[in-house]
Amino acid sequence: MSYFVGLDVSMEETAYCARNADGRILGQGKTATDPDAIAAALARFGRPARLVLETERMANWLYRQLIARDLPAVCVDARQAHAVLSQMPNKTDANDAAMLAELARTGFYRAVRVKSEAAQGMRALLKARALVLRQRMDLDNTIRGLLTSMGVRLPKGPRRWADRVELALEANEALALALRPLLRLREDLARSLAELTRRLLTEARGSDLCRRLMGVPGVGAITAYAFLATIDDPTRFAHSRSVGAYIGLTSKRYQSGEVDYSGRITRRGDGMLRTLLFEAASSLITRAGGGGALREWGLRLRAKVGHKKASVAFARKLGVILHRMWVDGTEFRTA
């Protein structure tokens, strides 16, 4: 007998619901958020035809574990699932699982491709580095703001910014009590950032594919590494131009009746890769020399539409080039 399962996953417990092909509920309940426990709870119904869970923090891990146990799991877009689940008058885990089981039965969902464990590890390294970098920048801005608010100017002399701050604090003991702990925290963040950056660069330069992608003008080790971690499997896209839409670099479109216009970019997908490609495109346009015909294309576009729009289009083009190089196994050739 074919049946379909919906899983509403939380950290400790997972609510499940099983429906037959006619939509009748065969059974529902809760079990521990453990793949073996979930498989045991469903064993009494037989092997499901489809098992649906939403994208959330534990989705990647649980999906891979369920697949390893020969359960036909499908991860669905949480935004689409929320649009359906929000129609229920009562929000409970049991109701959510029941509606997800209905999605599994009807096929009314958009499946999300789950990243491999290797790609997830790469993204963890990128996110850790981005977090430390952001915290250090926030700390620097806080220190600068506090110094400026007290009218303290940094002396000229030492090359290191932190050393100049220390000299400036010698004449202001009250401010020193507040800022010296921040300077020590900044040193810790700087060491962590250097360690994460070294690790990332080592991995990127140790990958033949990364080094090949770094041959594209403007694309450095971090951008190439982020591209591999985000795309994971290039065969998931039938056309290279789909990469731009996947990372949110295509324009929104609104069409109804006689109204038809394009707006700003969607900003869907991975913001980190989108930002890195935009920065690579912007730097390639603005720097002097290098880039060949690719840079000349960007300069011509900038003359028509301005720097920001040209950089967005250039970033989209870089994504297409990187994907095509990955699929074809080719090197970048400057015309």
N, C-alpha and C positions, 0 to 999 in steps of 0.2 A: 504493500500500500504506500503510495506517494504521500509524503507530508512535508510541511514547510515550517521552519522555525524562525522566530524572532528573538534576539537577545538584547536586553537592556543592561548594559555593563556599567558597574560602578567598581570602586576600588576593592571592596570586601565581598560584595554579593552581586550575582547576576540573575536577573529575572528572565525566565524563558517561557515561551508559549509555542505550542505545536498545533498547526491547523492541517486538516486534510484538504484534498483537491477541491472540495465543495465549499470550503471556508469554515467548516465546523471545527470548534476547538476540541482537540483530543486530550489536551492536558496542559497545565501551566504550574509554575511554582518558582522557587528561588533555590539557588545553590551557590557554593563558594566560587569566586572568580578564579577558577583554576581549570585548565583545559581538561584534565582527567575527570574532575568532578562534573563538568558540563557534559562530557562524553558519556559518563555513567548515567546522568539524569535523563539523557535522550535515548539511551540504549533500549529502553522498554518499548519505544515506538518503532524501532528498526533504524535503518539508515535514511536520513532525510534527503529529499530531493534538492533542497536549497536551505541555507542557513544565513540569515542576514543580521549584521551588526553595524552600528553607526561608527563614523570616524570620531575618535576621541583619544585621550592620552594613551590608553592601553591597547588601542585597536591594532596597531602594527604587530605587537608581540602576540596578542591573543589570536589574531588571524593566522599567523604563521604556525602557531601551535595547533590550532584546529585543523589546518590543512595537513599537517604532519600526522594527524590522527585519522586521516581519510574522511574528514567531514567537509562537505562542499560549501565552505564559507564564502560569503560575499560581503565586502565592506562598502557601504553606501554613503553618499554625501550627506553629512549631518544637516546641512542647510535645507536640502530637499526633504529629508525625513522630518525635520522640525516643522516644515510647512504643512505636512500631513498630520503629525502628532498634535499640533496646536489646535486642530479642529475638535479635539475631544473636550467635553466639558469638564472632566475630572482628570487631573494629571497625577498618575500613579505609575510606579515601575511596571506593575502588572499590565496596565492599559497600554503603556508604551511598547512592551514586549508583544502584546496582542496585535497592535497596529503594524509593528515591524514584521510580524509573521504574515500579515495580510499583504504587505509590500512584497515579501518573498513569494507568496502564492500568485499574485497578479503580475509580478515582474515590473511593477510601476516604480522604478528606481533608476538611479544612475550609479553604476558601480565605480568605485574609486580604486585605482591601482595602488597596491600596498608596496612600499619600498622594501628592498632587500635589507637584510641585517647589516651587510657591509656598507650600503649607502646610508643607513641610519647612523652607523658609527661615524662615518665621515661628516655627516651633518651635526652630530654631537660635538665634534671638534670645532667645526665652524661656528656653531652657536656659542660654545664656551668662550672662544676667542672674541667674538662680537660682543658678548656680555661684559667681559673684562675691559675691552677697549672703550665701551660706552660708559662704564663706571669710572674709568680713569679720566675720560673727558669731562664727565659731570663733576668729578672732584676738582679738576683743574679750574673749571669755570667757577666753582664755589669759592675756591681760594682766591682767584683773581677778583671776584666780586666783593669779598670781604676786605681785601686789601684796598680796593678802590673806594669802598664806602668810608674807610678811615683815612683817606687821602694819602696812603702809603705808596710811594713809587719805588720800583725795583732798581737797585743800584746796578751800574754797569761794571763788568769785571768777570766774574766766573761764567763759564760757558753754560754750565748746567742751570736750568731754570730753578730747580729746587734749592740749589746753593745760593742763588740770588735772593730767593724768598727768605732763607735763613738769615742772611745778612740784614735784610730789611726788618726782620722781626727783633733783632737785637735792641733796637731803640723803642720797642713797643711791647712791654712785657704782658700787658693784658691781652693783646691780640695773639701773642706767641702762645699763651695758654690754650687758646682755641685752635690755632692752626698747626702747631707741632704734631699733635696726634694725627691730623689729616695728612701731613707730610709723610709720616711713618706709614700710614695706610697707602699712600700713593706709591711709596717704594715697594711695598708688597705687591700692589697691583702691577707695577712695572715689571717686576720679576716674573709674575705669573703670565703676563702678556708676552714677554720675551720667550718663555718656555713653550707656550702654546703656538706662537708663531714659528719657532724653530721646528717643532713637531710637524706642523702643517706644511712648511716648506720642504722638509725632508720627505714627507709622503708624496707631495706633488712632484718633486724632482725625481723621485724614484719610480714614477709611473711613466711608461713610454707614451701612453695616450695623453697624459697631462702635458708632457713636454711638447708633443705634437700640436696640441691646441694652443700652447703658449707661443707658437710661431705666428699666430694672427696678431697684427699690430694692435697695441692697446691692451691685449689680454695677458695678464700676469699669472703667477702661480696660484694665487688665492682665487681669482676669477675662474680659471680653468678647473681647479679642484671643486669649487662650488657648483660649476656646471655639471660635472660628473656626478656629484652627490645628489643634485636635484633631479636630473633627468633619469639617472640610474640605468634605464634600458632604452636605448635610442629607437629600437624597433616598435615601441609603443606608439610612435607617431608615423602615420602613413606618409605625411609630407613634412618637410623641414620647416615650412612656414607656420605650421601649427605650434611650434615652440613659442613664438611670440604671443599667441593667445594664451598658452598654458601659464606663462609667467606674468600675464596681465599687461602686456605692452601693445595691445590692440585697442582701437577706439570703441567706445560704447555706441550702439546704434539704436535709435528709436524710430520705428516706422508704424504709422497707423493712418489708413486712408490716404489723404494727400500729403500728410506730414511725413517727412523722411529726412533725418539729420544724424550726423555723427557727433559725439561729444568727446569728453576726455577719455584717457585710457582707463581700462577696467580696474587695474591694480589687483586683479585676482592672482592667485597662485603665490609662489614664493617671493616674498619681499626682499630677501637678502640677495638672491641672484639678480633680481630686477635692478636693484640699486647698484650692484657691482658692474653689470653690463652698461648701465647708464653712465656710471663714472668712467668706465673704460672708453665709451664712445665720446663723452665730453672732453676727456683729456686728449684723445687722439685728434679731435677737431681743433683744439686750442693750442696744442704744442707745435713748435716749429719743426718742420722737416719730418721725414719718415712717413710710412703708411702707403706710399705710392698711390695707385688709382683708387684704393679704398678711401683714403683720406680726402682725395680730390672730390670724390662723390659726396662725402659729408660736407665739404666746404661749399660746393655748389648748392646743396640742399639748404645749408644755413643761410646763404644769401637770399633764398626764396622765402623761407618760412621762419627764420630766426633760430637762435642757438638752442633753446630748450626743445622745440618741436623736432629740430634736426637731430638732437642728441637722442631723443626717444626713438625716432625712426632708425637711427644708426645702431642703437642698442638692439633693436629688433633684428636688424640685418646681421649683427654679430652673432646673435643666437642662431639664426638660420645657417650661417657659415660654419659655426662650431658643430652643429648637429650634422650637417652634410659631410664635413671632414670625418666625423666619428663614424658615420654609417659607411662611407666610401673607403675609409682607411687612407685618405689622401693627405698630402702636405699643403700648407698655404703657399701659394705662389703670388708674389707681388708683380703686378703687370707693369 
